[in-house]
Amino acid sequence: MNLNNIVIVLSRPEESRNIGAVCRAMANSGISCLRIVGKKEDIDEERVRILAIHAANIYENATFYSSITEATADCVCAAGTTRRRGKKRMNKLLLPEEFASLADSLTSGKVAVVFGNERTGLEDDELLECTMGVTIPSCDTFPSLNLSHAVQLVCYHLFRQKNSSQTGYTPLSLERIDRTVKNIADNLQKIGFFVRTGRPQMEMFWRNMLSRAATTEGEAQYIEKIFTKAAALVEKQQ
Protein backbone atom coordinates (compact mmCIF):
# COMPACT_ATOMS: atom_id res chain seq x y z
CA MET A 1 0.00 0.00 0.00
CA ASN A 2 1.20 3.49 -0.88
CA LEU A 3 0.39 5.56 2.19
CA ASN A 4 0.81 8.74 0.13
CA ASN A 5 -2.50 7.85 -1.52
CA ILE A 6 -4.42 7.80 1.76
CA VAL A 7 -6.50 10.94 2.33
CA ILE A 8 -7.93 11.83 5.74
CA VAL A 9 -10.99 14.08 5.50
CA LEU A 10 -12.37 15.94 8.52
CA SER A 11 -15.90 17.23 8.02
CA ARG A 12 -16.90 20.31 10.06
CA PRO A 13 -14.33 19.94 12.87
CA GLU A 14 -15.08 22.28 15.79
CA GLU A 15 -12.08 22.19 18.10
CA SER A 16 -8.72 23.30 16.69
CA ARG A 17 -6.79 21.21 19.21
CA ASN A 18 -8.56 18.11 17.92
CA ILE A 19 -7.23 18.88 14.45
CA GLY A 20 -3.73 19.07 15.92
CA ALA A 21 -4.19 15.70 17.63
CA VAL A 22 -5.40 14.24 14.32
CA CYS A 23 -2.24 15.50 12.60
CA ARG A 24 -0.11 13.74 15.20
CA ALA A 25 -2.12 10.52 14.85
CA MET A 26 -1.67 10.63 11.08
CA ALA A 27 2.08 11.20 11.40
CA ASN A 28 2.39 8.17 13.68
CA SER A 29 1.23 6.02 10.75
CA GLY A 30 3.11 7.80 7.98
CA ILE A 31 -0.01 9.42 6.49
CA SER A 32 0.24 13.09 5.56
CA CYS A 33 -2.67 14.14 3.31
CA LEU A 34 -5.30 16.05 5.30
CA ARG A 35 -8.39 17.65 3.80
CA ILE A 36 -10.90 19.68 5.79
CA VAL A 37 -14.52 20.42 4.94
CA GLY A 38 -14.99 23.87 6.42
CA LYS A 39 -13.48 27.34 6.49
CA LYS A 40 -9.81 27.90 7.28
CA GLU A 41 -10.57 31.17 9.06
CA ASP A 42 -12.64 29.26 11.65
CA ILE A 43 -9.55 27.40 12.85
CA ASP A 44 -7.06 28.68 15.45
CA GLU A 45 -3.67 27.62 14.07
CA GLU A 46 -1.90 28.14 17.38
CA ARG A 47 -4.26 25.69 19.09
CA VAL A 48 -3.65 23.23 16.26
CA ARG A 49 0.11 23.43 16.82
CA ILE A 50 -0.18 22.84 20.56
CA LEU A 51 -1.25 19.20 20.04
CA ALA A 52 0.25 18.60 16.60
CA ILE A 53 3.75 19.22 18.01
CA HIS A 54 6.15 18.04 15.26
CA ALA A 55 3.31 17.12 12.89
CA ALA A 56 2.13 20.70 12.33
CA ASN A 57 3.34 20.49 8.72
CA ILE A 58 0.39 18.19 8.00
CA TYR A 59 -2.01 21.00 8.89
CA GLU A 60 0.10 23.56 7.01
CA ASN A 61 -0.32 21.47 3.85
CA ALA A 62 -4.02 20.74 4.43
CA THR A 63 -6.56 21.85 1.83
CA PHE A 64 -10.08 23.12 2.48
CA TYR A 65 -13.35 22.26 0.71
CA SER A 66 -17.03 23.13 0.84
CA SER A 67 -18.34 19.54 0.78
CA ILE A 68 -17.28 15.92 1.16
CA THR A 69 -18.08 15.32 -2.50
CA GLU A 70 -15.67 18.08 -3.50
CA ALA A 71 -12.99 16.88 -1.08
CA THR A 72 -13.09 13.32 -2.42
CA ALA A 73 -13.68 13.96 -6.13
CA ASP A 74 -10.21 12.71 -7.15
CA CYS A 75 -10.39 9.62 -4.90
CA VAL A 76 -11.41 6.12 -6.01
CA CYS A 77 -13.49 5.60 -2.87
CA ALA A 78 -14.67 7.55 0.17
CA ALA A 79 -15.16 5.60 3.39
CA GLY A 80 -17.34 7.34 5.96
CA THR A 81 -16.76 6.43 9.60
CA THR A 82 -19.84 5.88 11.74
CA ARG A 83 -21.01 3.82 14.70
CA ARG A 84 -24.71 4.12 13.88
CA ARG A 85 -26.84 1.98 11.62
CA GLY A 86 -30.28 2.90 10.35
CA LYS A 87 -32.72 2.88 7.47
CA LYS A 88 -31.09 5.91 5.86
CA ARG A 89 -27.55 4.87 6.75
CA MET A 90 -25.29 2.19 5.31
CA ASN A 91 -26.28 -1.34 6.26
CA LYS A 92 -22.89 -2.89 5.57
CA LEU A 93 -20.14 -1.39 7.70
CA LEU A 94 -16.56 -2.61 7.52
CA LEU A 95 -14.23 -3.02 10.47
CA PRO A 96 -11.01 -0.96 10.20
CA GLU A 97 -8.95 -4.04 9.35
CA GLU A 98 -11.46 -5.10 6.69
CA PHE A 99 -11.38 -1.64 5.18
CA ALA A 100 -7.57 -1.59 5.22
CA SER A 101 -7.49 -4.86 3.30
CA LEU A 102 -9.96 -3.53 0.76
CA ALA A 103 -8.15 -0.19 0.49
CA ASP A 104 -4.94 -2.08 -0.25
CA SER A 105 -6.45 -3.22 -3.55
CA LEU A 106 -7.42 0.35 -4.45
CA THR A 107 -4.36 2.40 -3.60
CA SER A 108 -3.07 2.87 -7.10
CA GLY A 109 -5.59 5.71 -6.71
CA LYS A 110 -6.38 7.92 -3.74
CA VAL A 111 -8.50 6.45 -0.94
CA ALA A 112 -10.36 8.82 1.39
CA VAL A 113 -11.41 8.14 4.98
CA VAL A 114 -14.01 10.64 6.17
CA PHE A 115 -14.53 11.58 9.83
CA GLY A 116 -17.44 13.67 11.06
CA ASN A 117 -17.89 16.45 13.57
CA GLU A 118 -16.67 15.69 17.10
CA ARG A 119 -20.15 15.99 18.65
CA THR A 120 -22.45 14.63 15.96
CA GLY A 121 -20.27 12.45 13.74
CA LEU A 122 -21.25 12.22 10.09
CA GLU A 123 -24.83 13.30 9.42
CA ASP A 124 -27.06 11.14 7.20
CA ASP A 125 -26.58 13.37 4.17
CA GLU A 126 -22.80 13.42 4.67
CA LEU A 127 -22.65 9.64 4.85
CA LEU A 128 -24.56 9.48 1.57
CA GLU A 129 -21.66 11.35 -0.04
CA CYS A 130 -19.42 8.39 0.84
CA THR A 131 -19.25 5.09 -1.05
CA MET A 132 -18.75 2.76 1.91
CA GLY A 133 -18.89 2.79 5.69
CA VAL A 134 -16.35 1.93 8.40
CA THR A 135 -17.16 1.34 12.05
CA ILE A 136 -14.96 0.93 15.12
CA PRO A 137 -16.48 -1.46 17.69
CA SER A 138 -16.83 0.03 21.17
CA CYS A 139 -18.72 -0.53 24.41
CA ASP A 140 -22.48 0.10 24.21
CA THR A 141 -22.44 2.06 27.46
CA PHE A 142 -19.74 4.45 26.21
CA PRO A 143 -19.54 4.12 22.41
CA SER A 144 -18.17 7.50 21.31
CA LEU A 145 -14.47 7.80 20.50
CA ASN A 146 -12.33 10.91 20.58
CA LEU A 147 -11.81 12.12 17.00
CA SER A 148 -8.04 11.66 17.01
CA HIS A 149 -8.36 8.20 18.58
CA ALA A 150 -10.69 7.12 15.77
CA VAL A 151 -8.26 8.49 13.18
CA GLN A 152 -5.38 6.72 14.94
CA LEU A 153 -7.14 3.34 14.88
CA VAL A 154 -8.00 3.51 11.18
CA CYS A 155 -4.57 4.85 10.22
CA TYR A 156 -2.87 2.09 12.22
CA HIS A 157 -4.61 -0.63 10.22
CA LEU A 158 -3.78 1.14 6.96
CA PHE A 159 -0.15 1.41 8.08
CA ARG A 160 -0.07 -2.35 8.68
CA GLN A 161 -0.75 -2.82 4.95
CA LYS A 162 2.11 -0.59 3.79
CA ASN A 163 4.39 -3.39 2.59
CA SER A 164 1.76 -5.26 0.58
CA SER A 165 1.80 -5.48 -3.21
CA GLN A 166 0.02 -3.07 -5.56
CA THR A 167 -2.70 -3.85 -8.11
CA GLY A 168 -0.85 -2.44 -11.09
CA TYR A 169 -3.70 -0.22 -12.34
CA THR A 170 -5.53 2.88 -11.20
CA PRO A 171 -9.27 2.59 -10.52
CA LEU A 172 -11.56 5.43 -11.54
CA SER A 173 -11.87 8.54 -9.41
CA LEU A 174 -15.29 9.25 -7.92
CA GLU A 175 -15.59 12.23 -10.26
CA ARG A 176 -15.17 9.88 -13.24
CA ILE A 177 -17.51 7.29 -11.71
CA ASP A 178 -20.17 9.98 -11.38
CA ARG A 179 -20.03 10.50 -15.16
CA THR A 180 -20.64 6.79 -15.74
CA VAL A 181 -23.49 6.81 -13.22
CA LYS A 182 -25.04 9.78 -15.02
CA ASN A 183 -24.79 7.91 -18.33
CA ILE A 184 -26.56 4.90 -16.80
CA ALA A 185 -29.28 7.01 -15.18
CA ASP A 186 -29.82 9.18 -18.27
CA ASN A 187 -30.30 6.13 -20.48
CA LEU A 188 -32.67 4.53 -17.98
CA GLN A 189 -34.56 7.82 -17.86
CA LYS A 190 -35.00 7.74 -21.64
CA ILE A 191 -36.84 4.42 -21.52
CA GLY A 192 -39.09 5.42 -18.61
CA PHE A 193 -37.37 3.28 -16.00
CA PHE A 194 -37.84 5.79 -13.18
CA VAL A 195 -41.62 5.90 -13.36
CA ARG A 196 -41.73 3.43 -10.47
CA THR A 197 -38.15 3.63 -9.20
CA GLY A 198 -36.33 6.64 -7.73
CA ARG A 199 -33.34 7.93 -9.69
CA PRO A 200 -31.29 9.09 -6.65
CA GLN A 201 -31.41 5.63 -5.07
CA MET A 202 -30.35 4.02 -8.34
CA GLU A 203 -27.48 6.48 -8.78
CA MET A 204 -26.29 5.83 -5.23
CA PHE A 205 -26.37 2.06 -5.84
CA TRP A 206 -24.23 2.29 -8.98
CA ARG A 207 -21.82 4.84 -7.45
CA ASN A 208 -21.12 2.70 -4.41
CA MET A 209 -20.85 -0.53 -6.38
CA LEU A 210 -18.52 0.84 -9.07
CA SER A 211 -16.29 2.36 -6.40
CA ARG A 212 -16.04 -0.86 -4.37
CA ALA A 213 -15.34 -2.82 -7.57
CA ALA A 214 -12.29 -0.63 -8.35
CA THR A 215 -13.67 -0.08 -11.85
CA THR A 216 -11.20 0.72 -14.64
CA GLU A 217 -11.64 3.23 -17.46
CA GLY A 218 -12.15 0.45 -19.99
CA GLU A 219 -14.82 -1.22 -17.87
CA ALA A 220 -16.63 2.09 -17.38
CA GLN A 221 -16.67 2.77 -21.11
CA TYR A 222 -18.01 -0.74 -21.77
CA ILE A 223 -20.80 -0.26 -19.21
CA GLU A 224 -21.71 3.08 -20.77
CA LYS A 225 -21.89 1.51 -24.23
CA ILE A 226 -24.20 -1.24 -22.94
CA PHE A 227 -26.71 1.21 -21.46
CA THR A 228 -26.50 3.61 -24.39
CA LYS A 229 -27.12 0.81 -26.89
CA ALA A 230 -29.90 -0.74 -24.79
CA ALA A 231 -31.72 2.59 -24.56
CA ALA A 232 -31.36 3.13 -28.31
CA LEU A 233 -32.82 -0.32 -29.04
CA VAL A 234 -35.82 0.33 -26.78
CA GLU A 235 -36.48 3.72 -28.37
CA LYS A 236 -36.25 2.15 -31.84
CA GLN A 237 -38.93 -0.41 -30.96
CA GLN A 238 -41.33 2.20 -29.58
N, C-alpha and C positions, 0 to 999 in steps of 0.2 A: 504493500500500500504506500502510495505517495502522500505523505501527510501535508504536503504543500497544497494538495487539492481539497483538503477538508476546510469547510467554511462554517464558522460559528456565527449564528445570527441571534441577536438579542432584540426582542420586540417590546418596545415601550418600557425600557428599564427606568426605574424611578430613583434609585439610590446610587449616586456616583461611586461610592466606596464598593458597592457590589460589582460594578463594572471593573474596578481595579482588581478585585479578588478573582473575577472571571479571567482577566488577563494572566494572572499568576497561574491559575489552574491550567490554562491553555499552554503556557510556557513549559509547565511540568511535563507535558506530553508531546512537546515539539510541534505544536499547532499554533500558527501565527496569524491566520486570516480572520479578522473580526469585522462583522458588519452589524450596524445598528439601525433599527427602524425607529426613527425619532429625530429630534432636532439637536444638533450639536450644541447650540447655545443654551440648552436646558441642562447641560452636564457641567459639573464643577471639576475641572481638570486636576486641581490640586488634591481634591478628595479621591480622585481616581488613582493618583500617584501614591497616595499614602499606603494603599493596600497592594497596588501592582508591584511596588518596590522595583526590582530590576527588569520587570516585564512591561514597563510603561510604554516601550516602543510599539507594543501590539496595539495599544489604544491610539498612539500617535499616527499609526498607519491605517486605522479603522476608517471605513467609509459609511456614509449615512444615506438612508433611503426613506421613502414615504410609505412603503408597503412591503410585506413579505414577498409578494409576487415580484416586485421590482428587485428586491435584494437577492432573489434566487433565480432570476431569469437566465443566467448563464450556467446554472448548475444542472446536472442530469437527474437529481432528485432532491427533494426537500423533506426532511424527516422532522415532524413536529413532536415535541416532547409533552406528554400529558399523563396524568394519573387517573383521569376520569374517562369512563365509558358512558355512552348514551346513544339515543336514537339518532341524534344529529352529529354524533362524533364517530370516529373510526372504530369499527368493531374489532379489527385485527391490529393489535399493538405488539411490537417486537420488544424483546428484552435488549438491553444495550449490547450484550455479546452477540445476539442474533443480528442486530443491525450492523455491527462492526463486520461480521462475516459477509453480509450482503453488500455493504459499502465497499468491501475489498474487491468485489467483482465490478465495481462501477468507477473506480478512482482513476481511470484514464481521463475522466472528466471530473468536474468539481462536484462535491457532495456537501449539501448544506444540512446542518442540524440547527433547528429553530427552538429557542427557549422563550417563554412568555414572561410577562410582567411578574415581579416578585410576589405581589399579593394575589393576583387573579389567575396567573398562568396564561396559557393561550386561550383566547375566547373561541367560541364555535366557528365564527367566520374566519378567524385567523388559521385555525386548524384546517379549514377547507382549502386554504391556499397551499397546504402541504400535500405531498403525494403519498406519505406513509406516516405511521405513528410509532413512537418509541416510549416505553414506560419503564420506570425504575421501581421495582417492588419495595414497599415500605410498610411499616406497622399501621394497621387500621386505626389505632387510637391516636397516632401522631404521624400522618402520612406525608405532610409537606416537607420538602427539602429546601435548604438554602440554595439560592440560584447558583452560586459558585460550586457548591458541592455536587449539584446535578451535572454541571458542565464537566467537573473533574471526573465523575464516574463514567460519563460517555466518552470523554477524551481518552481516558485510561484504556478502555476496551479498543478504541481505534488505534491507539499507540501499540497495543499488543499485536496488531496485524501488520506492523510497518515493514517487516521483512518478508512478507508473502509475495508471491508472483503477481504480475500484472496481466490483464486480459489481452493486451495487444491492439485494442481498438477503442475509440472514443464514442460512448453512447451520446445520443442527442441531448442537447440542452433543453430545459423546460420551455424556453422561448420557442425553440424549433418544434417541440412536441405540440405546443399549443396551435401551431399552424396546421399540423396533421389532424389534430382534433377538430379544428374548424372545418377542414376539408370534409371529414367524415360527417360532422353535424350538418353542414350545408347541403351535402348530397342527400342525406336522410330527410332533410327539410323539403327538398325538391319533390320527393315522392310521397309526402304527406305522413311520414313516420311519426311525427310528434303530435298528431291529433290526439292520441291517447297516452303518450309518454312524454315526460318533461325533458326538454333539451338540456338544461343545466345538469341534471342528474346523469344523463348520458355522457355529457362532456367530461364530468368529473370521473366517471368510470374509466373512460378511455385514457384520460390524462394520467391517472394513477397507475393503470395497468401498463401503459407504454413506458412509463418511468421505471417501474419495478422490473420490467423485462429488459432494461438496458438496450432499447431499440436503436439500431443503426440507421444511418441516412438511407441506405439502400432499401432496408425493410420499410421505412416510413414512406418512401416513394412508391413502393409496391402496394402498400396498403391504400395509399391515396388513389392509385390507378384502379384498384379493385372497386372502391366506392364510387369513383367518378364514372367508370364504365357501367356499373350496376344501375346507377341512377339514369344514365343515358338510355339503357335498354328498357327500363320501366317507362320512361317518358315516350319512347318510340312506340311502345305497345298501346299507349293511352290514346 
